[in-house]
């Protein structure tokens, strides 16, 4: 039937949400109605004459990931101070939540890198300070020449379905000397599928600790210095705990001492609140 659109696309087109990812989340929460009836299927077809509403306020950010980076900026003040005037790469940009936050904080240019296509949402995509580098897997970044403009002052990352132990060496190509790198450690992608329970949630404190320690060991092996670790306020897939890690590329930099690092990991991996 002509004049019909998928509901998730209609939500974006009518300005009720900023991206199809947000549309999917709103539908899952039961916050969307078509002609007064709650609708949960993104594929539902709606006509121009159909009344589509949402009970939620419009999120100012294009993706929920934005709040993870906002938490990092609050937890790591020196990192926050480095954003203004910086050139940055957002690895695993998706709809552009991290990119949007960096722009708001004064970054002069952000490369939004993602293996997927067509995900970067407006108004981020059309911002002249943004380069949309879609269809590139971080593991295909094998030198500084892979991405125009390298090296960069900042690299931020919210990756899924890949271990950071595999991704960090490639991110390191993009980072300038004394540059800042903030990554989200997701234990569900670090422990290995064979050790992940049926629910997909890493419930073991030891496994959460091991995930962090393996990522940090990879980082230090790349001459990246650990300056901070913090709890991500937003849970990940299926309710998994996630952790923000702030690193710097420094040959002789002084970051967290071993005792502080161990105590911080103990505190964070032992938390059960979400």
DOGU-740164 format. One line per field, with one value per residue (C-alpha): residue number from 1; z negated, x, y negated; residue in three letters. Coordinates in pm, 1 decimal, padded with zeros to 6 digits. Each point is the difference from the previous one (the first is absolute). Example, Ala and Ser with C-alpha at 12.3 -4.5 7.8 and 13.67 -1.06 7.14 Angstrom:
i [1, 2]
up [-00780.0, 00066.0]
east [01230.0, 00137.0]
north [00450.0, -00344.0]
aa [ALA, SER]
REM end
This chain:
i [1, 2, 3, 4, 5, 6, 7, 8, 9, 10, 11, 12, 13, 14, 15, 16, 17, 18, 19, 20, 21, 22, 23, 24, 25, 26, 27, 28, 29, 30, 31, 32, 33, 34, 35, 36, 37, 38, 39, 40, 41, 42, 43, 44, 45, 46, 47, 48, 49, 50, 51, 52, 53, 54, 55, 56, 57, 58, 59, 60, 61, 62, 63, 64, 65, 66, 67, 68, 69, 70, 71, 72, 73, 74, 75, 76, 77, 78, 79, 80, 81, 82, 83, 84, 85, 86, 87, 88, 89, 90, 91, 92, 93, 94, 95, 96, 97, 98, 99, 100, 101, 102, 103, 104, 105, 106, 107, 108, 109, 110, 111, 112, 113, 114, 115, 116, 117, 118, 119, 120, 121, 122, 123, 124, 125, 126, 127, 128, 129, 130, 131, 132, 133, 134, 135, 136, 137, 138, 139, 140, 141, 142, 143, 144, 145, 146, 147, 148, 149, 150, 151, 152, 153, 154, 155, 156, 157, 158, 159, 160, 161, 162, 163, 164, 165, 166, 167, 168, 169, 170, 171, 172, 173, 174, 175, 176, 177, 178, 179, 180, 181, 182, 183, 184, 185, 186, 187, 188, 189, 190, 191, 192, 193, 194, 195, 196, 197, 198, 199, 200, 201, 202, 203, 204, 205, 206, 207, 208, 209, 210, 211, 212, 213, 214, 215, 216, 217, 218, 219, 220, 221, 222, 223, 224, 225, 226, 227, 228, 229, 230, 231, 232, 233, 234, 235, 236, 237, 238, 239, 240, 241, 242, 243, 244, 245, 246, 247, 248, 249, 250, 251, 252, 253, 254, 255, 256, 257, 258, 259, 260, 261, 262, 263, 264, 265, 266, 267, 268, 269, 270, 271, 272, 273, 274]
up [00000.0, 00100.7, -00257.7, -00272.6, -00204.7, -00260.1, -00348.0, -00111.4, 00305.8, -00050.5, -00356.7, 00129.7, 00295.0, -00225.5, -00243.5, -00293.0, -00043.3, 00139.3, 00141.6, 00086.8, -00291.4, -00233.1, 00174.4, -00068.3, -00368.3, -00034.9, 00167.5, -00231.4, -00301.0, 00124.2, 00033.3, 00356.6, 00106.5, 00345.2, 00006.8, -00376.9, -00011.2, -00142.7, 00272.9, -00056.4, 00349.2, 00191.2, 00328.4, -00043.3, 00299.3, -00062.8, 00243.7, 00013.7, -00153.5, -00299.2, -00329.8, -00150.9, -00352.4, -00269.7, -00372.9, -00045.2, 00025.6, 00302.3, -00095.0, 00080.2, 00097.6, 00305.6, -00201.3, -00357.7, 00024.4, -00038.6, -00371.8, -00035.4, 00135.0, -00214.8, -00299.6, 00114.3, 00027.4, -00355.1, -00136.2, 00177.8, -00022.1, 00172.5, 00294.8, 00006.1, 00012.3, 00305.1, 00221.4, 00092.5, 00314.3, 00050.9, 00310.3, -00079.8, 00125.8, -00120.8, 00055.1, 00026.7, 00042.3, 00082.7, -00013.1, -00126.3, -00370.5, -00092.6, 00300.6, -00100.6, -00352.5, 00126.8, 00231.6, -00282.9, -00208.4, 00268.9, 00212.4, 00331.3, 00209.3, -00061.7, 00226.2, -00062.5, 00084.0, 00015.7, 00176.9, 00077.7, 00259.1, -00027.2, -00379.6, -00074.1, -00092.4, 00059.4, -00102.1, -00055.6, 00355.2, 00162.6, -00242.2, 00203.1, -00281.2, 00048.8, 00245.9, 00039.3, 00053.0, 00035.9, 00108.7, -00165.5, -00257.3, -00263.9, 00058.9, 00355.3, -00136.5, 00040.7, 00011.3, -00053.2, 00373.5, -00016.3, -00131.8, 00142.2, -00264.0, -00230.1, -00266.1, -00212.8, -00341.9, -00126.3, 00075.2, -00160.4, 00044.0, -00077.7, 00187.6, -00011.2, 00121.2, -00012.2, -00280.7, -00074.0, -00016.6, 00377.6, 00066.9, -00215.1, 00213.3, 00298.6, -00194.5, -00110.0, 00361.2, -00011.2, -00325.2, -00018.5, -00255.3, -00335.7, 00149.7, -00199.7, 00055.4, -00177.3, 00057.4, -00134.2, -00132.4, 00044.7, -00180.4, 00212.6, 00299.0, -00191.1, -00181.8, 00310.3, 00122.1, -00156.5, -00347.9, 00046.5, -00164.0, 00174.2, -00104.5, 00154.9, -00331.2, -00165.2, -00363.1, -00129.0, -00178.5, 00095.6, 00367.8, -00014.2, -00167.1, 00255.1, 00284.9, -00131.4, -00078.0, 00348.0, 00168.6, -00225.7, 00063.7, 00374.1, -00044.2, -00204.1, 00255.0, 00255.7, -00222.6, -00094.5, -00357.3, -00215.4, -00146.6, -00115.0, -00024.9, -00075.6, -00013.0, 00301.5, -00125.4, 00283.7, 00010.9, 00325.0, 00185.4, -00214.4, -00305.3, 00004.3, -00208.1, 00207.4, -00089.0, 00132.0, 00033.4, 00065.7, 00156.8, 00130.6, 00245.0, -00195.7, 00007.1, -00360.8, -00125.5, -00358.9, -00033.5, -00275.1, -00225.9, -00038.0, -00343.0, 00109.4, 00316.2, -00189.4, -00253.3, 00274.8, 00187.3, -00324.6, -00072.9, 00350.2, 00080.2, -00337.6, 00051.9, 00062.1, 00036.4, 00343.9]
east [00000.0, 00144.3, 00070.3, 00093.0, 00320.7, 00157.2, -00085.2, 00362.2, 00075.0, -00319.3, 00101.1, 00324.2, -00161.3, -00261.4, 00264.9, -00122.4, 00339.6, 00344.9, 00093.0, -00142.9, 00197.6, -00191.3, -00322.3, 00070.6, 00063.7, -00317.8, -00203.7, 00146.7, -00100.5, -00358.0, 00024.2, -00130.8, -00363.7, -00157.5, -00347.8, -00013.9, 00104.3, 00337.2, 00220.8, 00328.0, 00101.3, 00249.4, -00115.7, -00364.2, -00110.9, -00157.2, -00166.4, 00042.7, -00346.1, 00079.6, 00060.7, 00329.5, 00085.1, 00252.6, -00039.5, 00369.3, 00174.4, 00226.3, 00352.8, 00248.3, 00258.1, -00001.3, 00088.2, 00004.2, 00377.8, 00031.9, -00065.5, 00285.7, 00244.6, -00157.3, 00075.3, 00361.7, 00032.8, -00126.7, 00218.1, 00317.6, 00025.9, 00338.5, -00139.6, -00299.2, 00236.5, 00175.2, -00309.6, -00033.7, 00198.9, 00084.8, -00011.9, -00157.1, -00106.5, -00316.0, 00057.3, -00325.7, -00190.8, -00338.1, -00259.2, 00260.8, -00067.9, 00368.2, 00064.9, -00284.4, 00136.7, 00351.1, -00137.3, -00201.9, 00317.5, 00193.8, 00176.0, 00099.3, -00032.8, -00124.3, 00040.3, -00298.5, 00133.2, -00226.6, -00007.3, -00369.5, -00168.0, -00265.7, -00006.1, 00123.0, -00302.8, -00090.5, 00100.3, 00339.3, 00034.7, -00045.4, 00227.6, 00294.0, 00237.3, -00082.3, 00147.9, -00223.5, 00242.2, -00244.6, 00071.7, 00343.4, 00085.6, 00242.7, 00206.8, 00061.1, 00178.0, 00354.3, 00194.4, -00044.1, -00054.9, -00325.7, -00197.0, 00060.6, 00111.4, 00169.9, 00124.2, -00277.8, -00008.1, -00283.9, -00136.0, -00325.9, -00164.2, -00321.8, 00052.7, -00207.9, 00058.0, 00378.1, 00253.1, 00195.0, 00311.1, -00040.9, -00113.0, 00241.2, 00310.8, -00184.3, -00136.5, 00356.0, 00094.4, -00244.1, 00118.9, 00250.2, 00280.6, -00148.2, -00345.5, -00301.7, -00187.4, -00327.4, -00148.3, -00297.4, 00095.6, -00286.3, 00066.6, -00257.7, 00231.5, 00320.0, -00067.2, -00062.2, -00327.9, 00069.3, 00012.9, -00308.0, -00314.4, -00329.7, -00123.8, 00299.9, 00080.6, 00342.0, -00098.3, 00337.3, 00205.0, 00315.5, -00092.9, -00071.7, 00337.9, 00174.4, -00160.6, 00129.4, 00344.2, 00041.7, -00095.2, 00231.6, 00286.2, -00048.9, -00000.3, 00319.5, 00166.7, -00069.5, 00161.4, -00342.9, -00010.4, -00308.3, -00123.8, -00346.9, -00268.0, -00364.4, -00337.0, -00221.6, -00340.0, -00179.5, -00013.5, 00073.5, -00141.3, -00244.1, 00097.7, 00376.2, 00229.7, 00234.0, 00308.0, 00151.7, 00378.9, 00210.7, 00340.5, 00274.8, 00276.7, 00310.6, 00348.9, 00072.6, -00338.2, -00111.2, -00351.7, -00169.8, 00245.2, -00036.8, -00162.1, -00259.1, -00066.3, -00062.3, -00223.8, -00201.9, -00050.0, -00101.8, -00256.0, -00147.7, -00018.2, -00153.0, -00295.1, -00337.0, -00213.9, -00116.1]
north [00000.0, -00339.9, -00269.3, 00245.1, -00007.9, 00225.8, -00121.7, -00038.1, -00213.1, -00202.0, -00081.7, -00149.9, -00178.6, -00160.0, -00120.6, 00208.3, 00167.5, -00077.1, 00339.4, 00339.9, 00141.9, -00232.0, 00098.2, 00366.7, -00073.5, -00206.6, 00274.3, 00262.7, -00209.0, -00022.9, -00377.0, -00028.8, -00010.0, 00004.9, -00151.0, 00037.7, 00366.8, 00109.6, 00145.4, 00186.7, 00116.9, -00212.8, 00154.6, -00105.0, -00207.4, -00338.2, -00237.6, -00375.5, -00039.9, 00223.5, -00178.6, 00112.9, -00113.4, 00077.1, -00046.5, -00080.1, -00334.6, -00029.7, 00097.7, -00279.3, 00261.5, 00224.5, 00310.0, 00126.3, 00042.3, -00376.2, 00033.2, 00246.0, -00256.3, -00271.9, 00223.6, 00033.2, -00377.3, -00033.7, 00280.2, -00113.2, -00382.7, -00020.4, 00192.8, -00234.4, -00296.0, 00141.9, 00018.7, -00367.1, -00069.7, 00366.7, 00214.8, 00335.2, 00341.8, 00174.2, 00373.4, 00192.6, -00324.9, 00158.0, -00281.3, -00247.2, -00047.0, -00028.8, -00223.9, -00230.8, -00040.1, -00075.4, -00268.8, -00154.1, -00017.0, -00182.4, 00262.6, -00158.7, 00315.0, 00354.2, 00301.5, 00229.9, 00347.4, 00302.6, 00335.1, -00051.0, -00219.4, -00268.7, -00016.0, -00351.8, -00211.3, -00361.8, -00260.1, 00164.5, 00131.2, -00340.6, -00187.5, -00138.0, 00097.1, 00369.8, 00248.3, 00305.7, 00289.2, 00286.1, 00354.6, 00016.8, 00266.2, -00125.6, 00315.4, -00121.8, -00307.8, 00129.7, -00326.0, -00371.8, -00034.7, 00199.5, -00298.9, -00347.1, -00248.8, 00250.5, -00024.1, -00149.7, -00168.4, 00219.7, 00344.2, 00114.8, 00336.3, 00187.1, 00326.9, 00316.7, 00356.5, -00034.1, 00025.1, -00315.8, 00215.2, 00030.7, -00357.3, -00202.8, 00060.9, -00145.3, -00298.2, -00070.0, -00078.4, -00291.7, -00157.1, -00285.1, -00005.1, -00109.9, 00052.3, 00117.6, 00326.2, 00083.4, 00344.3, 00189.2, 00343.8, 00246.7, 00329.6, 00182.7, -00045.9, 00074.5, 00329.0, 00210.0, 00144.0, 00339.1, -00159.5, -00214.0, 00133.7, 00059.0, -00344.2, -00175.0, -00170.3, 00017.9, 00053.2, 00118.5, -00261.4, 00191.7, -00009.6, -00372.7, -00055.2, 00220.1, -00193.6, -00330.1, 00136.4, 00152.0, -00326.4, -00200.0, 00242.1, -00045.3, -00376.9, -00012.3, 00226.9, -00273.7, -00268.1, -00131.0, -00126.0, 00060.5, -00328.8, 00097.5, 00267.8, -00072.8, 00167.7, -00057.3, -00121.4, 00176.2, 00377.1, 00177.9, 00296.6, 00199.1, -00207.5, 00053.4, -00218.5, -00216.8, -00205.1, -00321.0, -00000.5, -00310.7, 00055.5, -00226.1, 00067.9, -00095.7, 00150.8, -00092.9, -00108.9, 00047.1, 00132.7, 00196.7, 00180.7, 00376.8, -00018.4, -00255.3, 00196.7, 00324.0, -00172.8, -00167.5, 00327.0, 00171.4, -00268.6, -00014.6, 00370.6, 00077.1, -00231.9, 00158.0, -00311.5, -00098.6]
aa [UNK, UNK, UNK, UNK, UNK, UNK, UNK, UNK, UNK, UNK, UNK, UNK, UNK, UNK, UNK, UNK, UNK, UNK, UNK, UNK, UNK, UNK, UNK, UNK, UNK, UNK, UNK, UNK, UNK, UNK, UNK, UNK, UNK, UNK, UNK, UNK, UNK, UNK, UNK, UNK, UNK, UNK, UNK, UNK, UNK, UNK, UNK, UNK, UNK, UNK, UNK, UNK, UNK, UNK, UNK, UNK, UNK, UNK, UNK, UNK, UNK, UNK, UNK, UNK, UNK, UNK, UNK, UNK, UNK, UNK, UNK, UNK, UNK, UNK, UNK, UNK, UNK, UNK, UNK, UNK, UNK, UNK, UNK, UNK, UNK, UNK, UNK, UNK, UNK, UNK, UNK, UNK, UNK, UNK, UNK, UNK, UNK, UNK, UNK, UNK, UNK, UNK, UNK, UNK, UNK, UNK, UNK, UNK, UNK, UNK, UNK, UNK, UNK, UNK, UNK, UNK, UNK, UNK, UNK, UNK, UNK, UNK, UNK, UNK, UNK, UNK, UNK, UNK, UNK, UNK, UNK, UNK, UNK, UNK, UNK, UNK, UNK, UNK, UNK, UNK, UNK, UNK, UNK, UNK, UNK, UNK, UNK, UNK, UNK, UNK, UNK, UNK, UNK, UNK, UNK, UNK, UNK, UNK, UNK, UNK, UNK, UNK, UNK, UNK, UNK, UNK, UNK, UNK, UNK, UNK, UNK, UNK, UNK, UNK, UNK, UNK, UNK, UNK, UNK, UNK, UNK, UNK, UNK, UNK, UNK, UNK, UNK, UNK, UNK, UNK, UNK, UNK, UNK, UNK, UNK, UNK, UNK, UNK, UNK, UNK, UNK, UNK, UNK, UNK, UNK, UNK, UNK, UNK, UNK, UNK, UNK, UNK, UNK, UNK, UNK, UNK, UNK, UNK, UNK, UNK, UNK, UNK, UNK, UNK, UNK, UNK, UNK, UNK, UNK, UNK, UNK, UNK, UNK, UNK, UNK, UNK, UNK, UNK, UNK, UNK, UNK, UNK, UNK, UNK, UNK, UNK, UNK, UNK, UNK, UNK, UNK, UNK, UNK, UNK, UNK, UNK, UNK, UNK, UNK, UNK, UNK, UNK, UNK, UNK, UNK, UNK, UNK, UNK, UNK, UNK, UNK, UNK, UNK, UNK]
REM end
